[in-house]
Every structure is written in structure tokens, then in C-alpha cells.
């Protein structure tokens, strides 16, 4: 397994193909560093004696312990530990731990490549296994490169004016394929090792050229990563762990990019495009059942600490909010546990989370995002978003006056009150907060997508039979 320092060395050795603000930047750019710091948590925890058991797993492919973020789940316990690991990691970073993107992608590939081979006599699964062995040995990070540009949302890929609005194969030869197109909203593309590309939707027979799945190094030729970085506001005086973390999201453009055959895991098998997309989605929504409870943990902590510092601890409206949020957090987490317990084993041996429970948990999380943050805003009041700049707190003239008039609970120091209110400001009104509140709704699929998955997989006919029996109705 790599250390976080070795991970940094690998990033710094990559060819520059990340663009930000109209310029090409290297992967040590300060704006990208907050996201890299989140990735470092995943390496540091795997080497920490107190967390090693949770953050590592036994590989079925290369033997020995590997980082659990590189692991393919083969049991219910694997799924439960993945969920617990993600909740633990998200608590440490203060929001999304991000690396589960690659975890869920390799799990989906391990399932669907085998199914394609069984249906079509191809050899994708063995190609994937060889890729996975190298991925695990090097303890790599992968970005899930799924969401196409899509163009006109009312039209299918083959109906678009520009066929490149979904990533497609434009040609192929004995050495590999040439692909063209763009993927959007790709988290951690600027600080991963591998880009794993796969379809975003079901496809039809006339859409074979869009049925493509492959993996390439993130600094591959003719790949352009147009990056946007987000992080809490920088601190000049009140240094805090939260303000060292952040994320990046990118548009990833493939401009007639060559991909060798040994890195191609689907090419034209349109009947499995939807299965690839949905298998990833189910796995990733199961991961959200660990991530989103951690976000609720932080929200509850902000409310409870604000109540204590503001002198509102024990008030009925505070207790009501905390009880409601605890229910949301643990119902989401319980859905993830149920998805693990009700999982099934694929023909490749991979344990696949239960579709209904993964989607129910993720849907509950997305639907409650703004309700949860609204509760924080209600308790925090207006001051965290109108408070003076940090420098004014340290000005010899204004600083003592500001501290005097922002006192709430006399037992709480001026500095601790300042730290809490500035953290509330980061979570409620910074640009980073806006990004992550939207991501909490749409990441891994919006509630509308989970609704579709639930309706397509839930047995409502069985529920009608229950009522017919109770009502004495006979067909």
C-alpha cells in the first residue's frame, strides 16, 4: 500500500493536462491541494494502527492486505465495512471522502464485464482482472467518469445534432479504439491516477458506438481535464482542520483519444450499457448510505454546539431538531445496512448491494438536504453570514470590541465562539457550501433517479395481492 507521501510523488510526476482559469496547471497547484488532502486521509487511515482493520481488506486477486478503497466486495461484511469506512472518513474530512467513486466503479466493472463475457463470449472480465491487480498493487485512485454532456435532454444519443454529446467510439483498429466526447461533473479527476469511463444510460441497438467502457491514466494523451476547485475559505489566524480540505470537479474531454484494447471493457455491447450504469449507481448509492449519515452527524454537531454556545441547550425546539436529524441519519445508515444484508452475489463473485435499499437510503438523503441545512441556519442566526472579516478580530482597536459584543455564553471563550461562527459561515454561506449542498442532492443520482430505480425494481403487484386477500377480492 502507498503512503500519502508516495501518492503525492505520483501526482507530481504526471504530465500536466489540468486546466484552470484559462491556464494549464500541474497537480501541485495550491487550488487543487485541498482535494488532495482529502485523499491523503484515505492513505493515512490505512496505515494507522487504530483504523487499519477498517480501512484495509484482504484481496482475492493479489493476496495480502490492500486499501479497502481498492477492494472488490465479496461478502456482506465487506459491504458493511465499506459503509462504515466511508462514514468514518467523511467525519474526518467534514464532507465527502470522494475516493468511493473508484471503489464503486471497479465493483461495477467486476460484475458487468463477467456478464458481458457470458452473453457474448468476449474476454472483458479477464482484461479487467489484470487491470484490477495492477490497481490494487499500486494502491491507486480512480475517478468515476460517467455523466455525459448529453445535449438536448429530450433526445437519445443517436438523435442529437452532435453525436459527440455522449462519449463514443469513432474508430477502431487492431491496437485499440479512438474515442471522442466529454464527461461532466467528474469529481477528483485532477488528482486521481486513473479515469474509468462508462455509459451514463441505457442504449439501443442503433447506439452501439456509445456503448463503451475503458480505463486510462489521468494524464493520457488527448485528455483534457477542465477543473474547478472548491474549498472552505482560507484562514489567516484561526487555522482549523476543515479549512485544509476541499474538492475538485471537472469536465473531462476526450479529443480523439486512443485507448489500447487491454484497457477496453465494453465496446458495442449496447445491451449492457444500462446494466453498467445502474450497477455502479447501486453500489455508489450504497456508499452514500455511509457518507450522508456523516454529513448529518456534522449538521447535528453544529446545531448542538451552537445551542451550547448560544445558551439554548436543552430548549425544546433544539431537541426536536436533533431528534429529527438523528432519525434521518440513522435511517439512511440503516438502509445501507439493509442493502448489505439483502445483497446478492454476482457470477463473478462480487457482492452487489440490494437495489431497493441503496436507492431508498440515497433518496432520503437527497430529499432532506436543504431541510437539514435549514435547521442549522435557523439555530445559527444571521451573524455567521454577516460577521466581520477575520482580520478585524485581530485589529488592536476593533478586535476587543468585536469579541465583547459577540459574547453569548459567558463560559465560552471569545476565540471558541469566533471559531464556531466562522465554521458555521463556511458550511452555510461560502461558495464551497453552495457546491456541496447541491452535490448532496444530485451526487450519485438525484432523488428523481432514485425514484425511477425504486419504481422499476419494487414489487407493487405483491402489495396489491396483499390487499386483495384482505378485501376478499378474487381474480
Residue pairs with C-beta under 8 A, 6 or more apart in sequence:
1 43
1 46
1 47
1 56
1 65
1 66
1 67
1 139
2 10
2 43
2 67
2 138
2 139
3 43
3 47
4 39
4 40
4 43
4 44
7 39
7 40
7 43
7 139
7 141
8 28
8 36
8 40
10 193
11 27
11 28
11 36
11 191
12 26
12 27
12 28
14 27
14 217
14 218
14 219
15 219
16 24
16 25
16 26
16 27
16 219
17 24
17 218
17 219
17 220
17 223
17 224
17 225
18 24
18 25
18 26
18 27
18 29
18 32
18 190
18 225
18 227
18 250
19 25
19 224
19 225
19 226
19 227
20 29
20 31
20 32
20 226
20 227
20 228
20 229
25 31
25 32
25 227
27 36
27 190
27 191
31 229
31 231
32 190
32 191
32 227
32 229
32 248
33 246
34 229
34 230
34 231
34 244
34 245
34 246
34 247
35 98
35 188
35 190
35 191
35 229
35 231
35 245
35 246
35 247
35 248
36 191
37 244
37 245
37 246
38 93
38 96
38 97
38 98
38 99
38 245
38 246
38 247
39 98
39 99
39 141
39 188
39 191
41 89
41 92
41 93
41 97
42 55
42 67
42 69
42 89
42 97
42 99
42 141
43 67
43 139
45 51
45 52
45 54
45 55
45 88
45 89
45 92
46 52
46 55
46 56
46 67
46 68
48 55
51 88
54 68
54 81
54 84
54 85
54 88
55 67
55 68
55 69
55 85
55 89
56 65
56 66
56 67
56 68
57 65
57 66
57 67
57 68
57 71
57 78
57 81
58 64
58 65
58 66
59 65
59 66
59 70
59 71
59 136
60 72
60 74
60 349
61 72
61 129
61 132
61 133
61 136
62 133
62 136
62 137
66 136
66 139
67 139
68 81
68 82
68 85
68 103
69 85
69 99
69 100
69 102
69 103
69 141
70 102
70 103
70 106
70 135
70 136
70 139
70 140
71 78
71 82
71 103
71 136
72 106
72 107
72 110
72 132
72 350
73 79
73 82
73 107
73 350
73 351
74 345
74 349
74 350
74 351
75 351
76 340
76 341
76 343
76 351
78 351
79 286
79 339
79 340
79 343
79 351
79 353
80 337
80 340
82 100
82 103
82 286
82 287
82 290
83 286
83 287
83 289
83 290
83 333
83 336
83 337
83 340
84 290
85 290
86 97
86 100
86 287
86 290
86 291
86 294
87 290
87 291
87 293
87 294
87 297
87 333
88 294
89 97
89 99
89 294
90 96
90 97
90 290
90 291
90 294
90 295
91 294
91 297
91 298
93 245
94 241
94 242
94 245
94 298
95 245
95 247
95 295
95 298
95 436
96 187
96 247
96 291
96 436
96 439
96 443
97 291
98 187
98 188
98 247
99 141
99 188
100 284
100 287
100 290
100 291
101 142
101 143
101 144
101 187
101 188
101 284
102 140
102 141
102 142
102 143
102 144
102 192
102 194
102 196
103 283
103 287
104 144
104 280
104 283
104 284
104 286
104 287
105 142
105 144
105 196
105 198
105 280
106 132
106 135
106 142
106 196
107 279
107 280
107 283
107 350
107 352
108 198
108 276
108 279
108 280
108 283
109 128
109 132
109 196
109 198
109 213
109 265
109 276
110 125
110 128
110 132
110 346
110 348
110 350
111 279
111 346
111 348
111 350
111 352
112 213
112 266
112 272
112 275
112 276
112 279
113 124
113 125
113 127
113 128
113 265
113 266
113 348
114 125
114 346
114 347
114 348
115 272
115 275
115 346
115 347
116 122
116 124
116 125
116 266
116 269
116 272
117 123
117 124
117 125
118 347
119 269
119 271
119 272
120 269
122 269
124 264
124 265
124 266
125 348
127 261
127 262
127 263
127 264
127 265
128 265
130 262
131 215
131 262
131 263
131 265
134 140
135 142
135 194
138 193
140 192
140 193
140 194
141 188
141 191
141 192
141 193
141 194
142 192
142 193
142 194
142 195
142 196
142 215
143 186
143 187
143 188
143 189
143 192
143 194
143 195
143 196
143 218
143 252
144 186
144 187
144 196
144 198
144 280
144 284
145 183
145 186
145 189
145 195
145 196
145 197
145 198
145 252
146 183
146 186
146 197
146 198
146 199
146 200
146 277
146 280
147 183
147 184
147 185
147 186
147 200
148 157
148 165
148 166
148 167
148 181
148 182
148 183
148 184
148 200
148 201
149 165
149 166
149 181
149 182
149 183
149 184
150 165
150 166
150 200
151 160
151 161
151 162
151 165
151 166
152 159
152 160
152 161
156 204
156 207
157 163
157 165
157 166
157 168
157 201
157 203
157 207
157 210
158 204
158 206
158 207
158 210
160 166
163 209
164 180
164 181
164 182
165 181
165 182
166 181
166 199
166 200
166 210
167 179
167 180
167 181
167 182
167 183
167 197
167 210
167 212
167 254
168 179
168 180
168 181
168 209
168 210
168 212
169 177
169 178
169 179
169 209
169 210
169 212
169 267
169 268
170 178
170 179
170 180
170 209
170 256
171 177
171 178
172 178
172 267
175 258
175 260
175 261
176 258
176 259
176 260
176 261
176 263
176 264
177 212
177 214
177 258
177 259
177 261
177 264
177 267
178 256
178 257
178 258
178 259
179 197
179 212
179 214
179 254
179 256
179 257
179 259
180 254
180 255
180 256
180 257
181 253
181 254
182 251
182 252
182 253
182 254
183 197
183 251
183 252
184 251
185 249
185 442
186 195
186 249
186 250
186 251
186 252
187 247
187 248
187 249
187 443
188 247
188 248
189 195
189 218
189 225
189 227
189 248
189 249
189 250
189 252
190 218
190 225
190 227
190 229
190 248
190 250
191 248
192 218
193 217
193 218
194 215
194 216
194 217
194 218
195 215
195 216
195 217
195 218
195 220
195 223
195 252
196 213
196 214
196 215
197 212
197 213
197 214
197 215
197 216
197 254
198 212
198 213
198 265
198 266
198 276
198 277
198 280
199 210
199 211
199 212
199 213
199 266
199 273
199 274
199 276
199 277
200 277
201 273
201 274
201 277
202 273
202 274
202 277
203 210
203 211
203 270
203 273
203 274
204 270
205 270
207 270
207 273
208 268
208 269
208 270
209 268
210 270
210 273
211 266
211 267
211 268
211 269
211 270
211 272
211 273
212 264
212 266
212 267
212 268
213 264
213 265
213 266
213 267
213 276
214 259
214 263
214 264
214 265
214 266
215 263
215 265
216 223
216 257
216 259
216 263
218 225
220 257
221 257
221 258
222 254
222 255
222 256
222 257
222 258
223 252
223 253
223 254
223 255
223 257
224 252
224 253
224 255
225 250
225 251
225 252
225 253
226 250
226 251
226 252
226 253
227 248
227 249
227 250
228 248
228 249
228 250
229 246
229 247
229 248
230 246
230 247
230 248
230 249
230 431
230 432
230 435
230 436
231 243
231 245
231 246
231 247
231 432
232 242
232 243
232 245
232 246
232 426
232 430
232 432
232 433
233 243
233 425
233 426
233 430
233 432
234 243
235 243
235 390
235 422
236 390
236 391
237 390
237 391
237 393
237 394
238 390
238 415
238 418
238 419
238 422
240 419
240 423
242 423
242 426
243 426
246 432
247 435
247 436
249 435
266 272
266 273
266 276
278 355
278 453
279 352
281 444
281 445
281 449
281 453
282 352
282 353
282 355
282 358
282 359
282 453
283 352
283 353
283 358
284 444
284 445
285 353
285 358
285 359
285 361
285 362
285 444
285 445
285 450
286 336
286 339
286 340
286 353
286 358
286 361
287 444
288 332
288 361
288 362
288 365
288 443
288 444
289 332
289 333
289 335
289 336
289 337
289 339
289 358
289 361
289 362
289 365
290 333
290 336
292 329
292 332
292 361
292 362
292 365
292 440
293 329
293 330
293 332
293 333
295 365
295 372
295 440
296 325
296 326
296 328
296 329
296 332
296 372
297 329
298 427
299 325
299 372
299 373
299 375
299 376
300 322
300 325
300 326
300 329
302 376
302 379
302 380
302 423
302 424
302 427
303 318
303 321
303 322
303 325
303 375
303 376
303 379
304 313
304 318
304 322
305 420
306 312
306 376
306 379
306 380
306 420
306 424
307 313
307 314
307 315
307 318
307 379
308 409
308 412
309 408
309 409
309 412
309 416
309 417
309 420
310 379
310 381
310 408
310 409
311 408
311 409
312 318
312 379
318 379
321 375
321 378
321 379
324 375
325 372
325 375
328 364
328 365
328 368
328 372
331 361
331 364
332 361
332 362
332 364
332 365
333 361
334 361
335 357
335 358
335 360
335 361
335 364
336 353
336 357
336 358
336 361
338 354
338 357
339 353
339 354
339 355
339 356
339 357
339 358
339 361
340 351
340 353
340 354
341 354
342 354
342 356
342 357
343 351
343 352
343 353
343 354
344 351
344 352
344 354
345 351
345 352
346 352
355 453
355 457
356 454
356 457
356 458
359 450
359 453
359 454
359 457
360 450
360 454
362 444
362 445
362 450
363 447
363 450
363 451
363 454
365 440
366 440
366 441
366 442
366 446
366 447
366 450
367 447
369 437
369 440
369 441
370 437
370 441
373 427
373 428
373 437
376 424
376 427
376 428
377 428
380 421
380 424
380 428
383 406
383 421
384 421
384 422
384 424
384 425
384 428
384 429
385 425
385 428
385 429
387 406
387 421
387 422
387 425
388 398
388 402
390 422
392 398
392 399
392 402
393 399
393 402
393 403
393 418
403 414
403 418
406 414
406 417
406 418
406 421
407 414
407 417
408 417
409 417
426 432
426 433
427 433
441 447
445 453
467 473
468 474
468 475
